Amino acid sequence: MSNDELLYELRGTTGWITLNRPQARNALTFAMYERLADICRNVPTDGSVKCLVVTGAGEKAFAAGTDMTQFRGFSTDKVALDYEHSMDVVLGAVETCPLPIIAAISGACTGGGAGIAAACDIRIATADLRFGFPIARTLGNCLSIANLSRLSGLMGAGRTKEVIFTARLVGAEEAKSVGLISEVVPDHAALMARAEELAETLAGHAPITLRTTKEALRRLRTEGAAANDRDLVVQAYMSEDFKEGMEAFLGKRKPQWKGR
């Protein structure tokens, strides 16, 4: 991967990840997936970074999926299984990142790009959003169960099946109406401004509350309502931040969160 195909920049306390292949609608190479996972796994939790934003370069696409030229070497069961496993690992790293992640989506968000967006915590998009997995009319491959689980958790199993079966792309208003995205903005400039504003809002909130809520919801999706949350409850209630929040509330002042 060339060093400029996936950019990472810290602006204040927000880490900005840019998928940077606009000439290919930001289609992802395997190296780009690995770099994204590496950032999510190793992002500091000492307060120097409080939120991540993932976006695509240019105004036409968030990401148009995996670069199809990389599929030409798929000739054995192992290669296919290894690819889907690696995708699950990458998207799992996004989903389990200890910081909140905002997907700022402009234009096309398909295939692997849609998988990344679904693994993020909050999705906002421009009015020209086109979201989906048109694999039934393009490659003829499939999604892993982990990928389908995230999508059905957002859109419902019925709509997920219908979208994949028909190979249609979901527009912005429909995506908002079903809860796939939380906000629609008119254009790319508004998208960047809103992503920055939203990141600043999250940066001012209790990081342990965000972290434990994120992990609890992941466990709820993957393990069901019987999932064990004891460690999360203890992590939150025994934290310095909980004591600080309680004293700040009673003292009618703004809490100073430390993330511990």
C-alpha positions as semicolon CSV with decimal commas, in nm:
position;residue;x (nm);y (nm);z (nm)
1;M;0,000;0,000;0,000
2;S;0,128;0,343;-0,084
3;N;0,146;0,559;0,228
4;D;-0,117;0,797;0,096
5;E;-0,394;0,541;0,026
6;L;-0,521;0,557;0,383
7;L;-0,452;0,877;0,571
8;Y;-0,460;0,928;0,946
9;E;-0,451;1,275;1,096
10;L;-0,509;1,396;1,450
11;R;-0,703;1,724;1,467
12;G;-0,739;1,828;1,827
13;T;-0,861;1,513;2,001
14;T;-1,026;1,363;1,690
15;G;-0,849;1,110;1,472
16;W;-0,950;1,144;1,107
17;I;-0,915;0,834;0,889
18;T;-0,948;0,902;0,517
19;L;-0,982;0,626;0,257
20;N;-0,779;0,797;-0,012
21;R;-0,820;0,639;-0,356
22;P;-1,068;0,880;-0,514
23;Q;-0,967;0,771;-0,864
24;A;-1,107;0,425;-0,775
25;R;-1,399;0,554;-0,566
26;N;-1,188;0,469;-0,260
27;A;-1,200;0,096;-0,330
28;L;-1,000;-0,077;-0,059
29;T;-0,688;-0,286;-0,100
30;F;-0,606;-0,555;0,153
31;A;-0,331;-0,332;0,292
32;M;-0,583;-0,050;0,349
33;Y;-0,807;-0,284;0,547
34;E;-0,511;-0,388;0,761
35;R;-0,406;-0,029;0,822
36;L;-0,761;0,062;0,930
37;A;-0,769;-0,231;1,172
38;D;-0,427;-0,137;1,309
39;I;-0,539;0,219;1,383
40;C;-0,853;0,097;1,559
41;R;-0,663;-0,159;1,769
42;N;-0,385;0,076;1,878
43;V;-0,558;0,410;1,921
44;P;-0,455;0,557;2,258
45;T;-0,707;0,570;2,539
46;D;-0,519;0,822;2,753
47;G;-0,745;1,110;2,646
48;S;-0,519;1,237;2,370
49;V;-0,769;1,093;2,119
50;K;-1,137;1,089;2,209
51;C;-1,314;1,002;1,885
52;L;-1,241;0,869;1,535
53;V;-1,401;0,979;1,209
54;V;-1,381;0,756;0,901
55;T;-1,453;0,914;0,565
56;G;-1,364;0,883;0,197
57;A;-1,162;1,124;-0,013
58;G;-1,365;1,338;-0,251
59;E;-1,739;1,375;-0,276
60;K;-1,838;1,075;-0,490
61;A;-1,779;0,782;-0,258
62;F;-1,713;0,675;0,098
63;A;-1,578;0,348;-0,042
64;A;-1,685;0,128;-0,330
65;G;-1,585;-0,195;-0,159
66;T;-1,280;-0,414;-0,207
67;D;-1,065;-0,352;-0,515
68;M;-1,195;-0,627;-0,743
69;T;-0,857;-0,690;-0,908
70;Q;-0,750;-0,858;-0,585
71;F;-1,003;-1,138;-0,632
72;R;-0,839;-1,281;-0,944
73;G;-0,617;-1,511;-0,742
74;F;-0,906;-1,680;-0,560
75;S;-0,866;-2,044;-0,666
76;T;-0,897;-2,257;-0,351
77;D;-1,135;-2,298;-0,059
78;K;-0,866;-2,174;0,177
79;V;-0,818;-1,846;-0,008
80;A;-1,191;-1,772;0,006
81;L;-1,221;-1,868;0,372
82;D;-0,909;-1,671;0,463
83;Y;-1,047;-1,361;0,291
84;E;-1,379;-1,367;0,477
85;H;-1,196;-1,441;0,802
86;S;-0,964;-1,144;0,747
87;M;-1,263;-0,921;0,674
88;D;-1,428;-1,035;0,998
89;V;-1,106;-0,955;1,186
90;V;-1,083;-0,607;1,031
91;L;-1,448;-0,519;1,088
92;G;-1,425;-0,667;1,436
93;A;-1,135;-0,431;1,510
94;V;-1,351;-0,138;1,399
95;E;-1,646;-0,254;1,605
96;T;-1,441;-0,320;1,921
97;C;-1,230;-0,003;1,902
98;P;-1,244;0,152;2,252
99;L;-1,325;0,495;2,110
100;P;-1,649;0,600;1,939
101;I;-1,623;0,599;1,559
102;I;-1,827;0,820;1,327
103;A;-1,868;0,719;0,963
104;A;-1,903;1,036;0,751
105;I;-2,045;0,902;0,426
106;S;-2,060;1,090;0,098
107;G;-2,209;0,925;-0,210
108;A;-2,150;0,555;-0,276
109;C;-2,099;0,327;0,023
110;T;-2,097;-0,029;-0,107
111;G;-1,946;-0,371;-0,042
112;G;-1,658;-0,354;0,202
113;G;-1,717;0,018;0,244
114;A;-2,070;-0,052;0,363
115;G;-1,931;-0,319;0,595
116;I;-1,694;-0,066;0,750
117;A;-1,973;0,189;0,791
118;A;-2,198;-0,071;0,956
119;A;-1,922;-0,150;1,208
120;C;-1,893;0,217;1,309
121;D;-2,099;0,360;1,595
122;I;-2,269;0,658;1,430
123;R;-2,332;0,707;1,058
124;I;-2,412;1,040;0,893
125;A;-2,444;1,085;0,520
126;T;-2,497;1,325;0,234
127;A;-2,827;1,336;0,049
128;D;-2,679;1,140;-0,244
129;L;-2,600;0,833;-0,031
130;R;-2,615;0,496;-0,210
131;F;-2,566;0,216;0,042
132;G;-2,564;-0,155;-0,025
133;F;-2,406;-0,480;-0,137
134;P;-2,485;-0,532;-0,508
135;I;-2,296;-0,862;-0,515
136;A;-2,590;-1,060;-0,656
137;R;-2,545;-0,874;-0,988
138;T;-2,170;-0,814;-0,976
139;L;-1,930;-1,063;-0,817
140;G;-2,162;-1,341;-0,708
141;N;-1,990;-1,384;-0,373
142;C;-2,146;-1,370;-0,025
143;L;-2,114;-1,198;0,312
144;S;-2,004;-1,366;0,631
145;I;-2,253;-1,429;0,910
146;A;-2,078;-1,167;1,124
147;N;-2,126;-0,909;0,849
148;L;-2,490;-1,006;0,797
149;S;-2,548;-0,989;1,172
150;R;-2,437;-0,626;1,187
151;L;-2,651;-0,533;0,889
152;S;-2,962;-0,712;1,014
153;G;-2,910;-0,547;1,353
154;L;-2,930;-0,210;1,180
155;M;-3,187;-0,269;0,905
156;G;-3,368;-0,583;1,015
157;A;-3,329;-0,928;0,862
158;G;-3,608;-0,882;0,610
159;R;-3,474;-0,560;0,463
160;T;-3,117;-0,692;0,463
161;K;-3,226;-0,994;0,262
162;E;-3,433;-0,782;0,023
163;V;-3,150;-0,533;-0,036
164;I;-2,899;-0,809;-0,111
165;F;-3,139;-1,018;-0,319
166;T;-3,245;-0,725;-0,536
167;A;-2,892;-0,576;-0,543
168;R;-3,041;-0,231;-0,501
169;L;-2,875;0,059;-0,324
170;V;-3,047;0,228;-0,031
171;G;-3,087;0,606;-0,055
172;A;-3,037;0,858;0,222
173;E;-3,398;0,911;0,329
174;E;-3,474;0,540;0,344
175;A;-3,149;0,479;0,532
176;K;-3,246;0,739;0,789
177;S;-3,601;0,611;0,822
178;V;-3,482;0,260;0,913
179;G;-3,207;0,378;1,147
180;L;-2,914;0,286;0,926
181;I;-2,790;0,645;0,942
182;S;-2,879;0,908;1,200
183;E;-2,855;1,226;0,993
184;V;-2,871;1,344;0,633
185;V;-2,685;1,660;0,531
186;P;-2,705;1,835;0,194
187;D;-2,347;1,809;0,069
188;H;-1,987;1,713;0,141
189;A;-1,894;2,042;0,307
190;A;-2,188;2,011;0,546
191;L;-2,090;1,648;0,612
192;M;-1,738;1,740;0,720
193;A;-1,863;2,025;0,938
194;R;-2,125;1,804;1,105
195;A;-1,876;1,520;1,162
196;E;-1,640;1,761;1,335
197;E;-1,922;1,903;1,548
198;L;-2,044;1,557;1,645
199;A;-1,691;1,445;1,733
200;E;-1,655;1,746;1,961
201;T;-1,980;1,656;2,134
202;L;-1,864;1,298;2,196
203;A;-1,527;1,424;2,318
204;G;-1,704;1,610;2,598
205;H;-1,885;1,302;2,729
206;A;-1,774;1,033;2,974
207;P;-1,546;0,797;2,776
208;I;-1,617;0,499;3,001
209;T;-1,992;0,539;2,947
210;L;-1,936;0,540;2,571
211;R;-1,692;0,247;2,584
212;T;-1,904;0,020;2,804
213;T;-2,225;0,098;2,615
214;K;-2,055;0,019;2,286
215;E;-1,924;-0,315;2,413
216;A;-2,252;-0,407;2,584
217;L;-2,446;-0,355;2,262
218;R;-2,193;-0,565;2,070
219;R;-2,235;-0,847;2,321
220;L;-2,613;-0,812;2,307
221;R;-2,602;-0,855;1,928
222;T;-2,361;-1,149;1,929
223;E;-2,454;-1,330;2,251
224;G;-2,811;-1,225;2,321
225;A;-2,977;-1,085;2,632
226;A;-2,803;-1,339;2,857
227;A;-2,460;-1,194;2,776
228;N;-2,241;-1,127;3,081
229;D;-2,203;-0,756;3,158
230;R;-2,056;-0,777;3,509
231;D;-1,714;-0,651;3,403
232;L;-1,869;-0,354;3,225
233;V;-2,086;-0,259;3,523
234;V;-1,785;-0,278;3,756
235;Q;-1,566;-0,086;3,512
236;A;-1,814;0,202;3,503
237;Y;-1,930;0,221;3,865
238;M;-1,586;0,169;4,017
239;S;-1,420;0,428;3,794
240;E;-1,277;0,761;3,900
241;D;-1,503;0,917;3,637
242;F;-1,820;0,791;3,808
243;K;-1,711;0,949;4,136
244;E;-1,621;1,268;3,950
245;G;-1,953;1,273;3,765
246;M;-2,150;1,228;4,087
247;E;-1,960;1,504;4,271
248;A;-1,981;1,737;3,971
249;F;-2,356;1,683;3,939
250;L;-2,416;1,744;4,309
251;G;-2,182;2,044;4,302
252;K;-2,353;2,188;3,993
253;R;-2,032;2,200;3,791
254;K;-1,905;2,043;3,469
255;P;-1,729;1,708;3,522
256;Q;-1,366;1,662;3,422
257;W;-1,352;1,319;3,263
258;K;-1,027;1,120;3,276
259;G;-1,135;0,793;3,117
260;R;-1,039;0,587;3,421
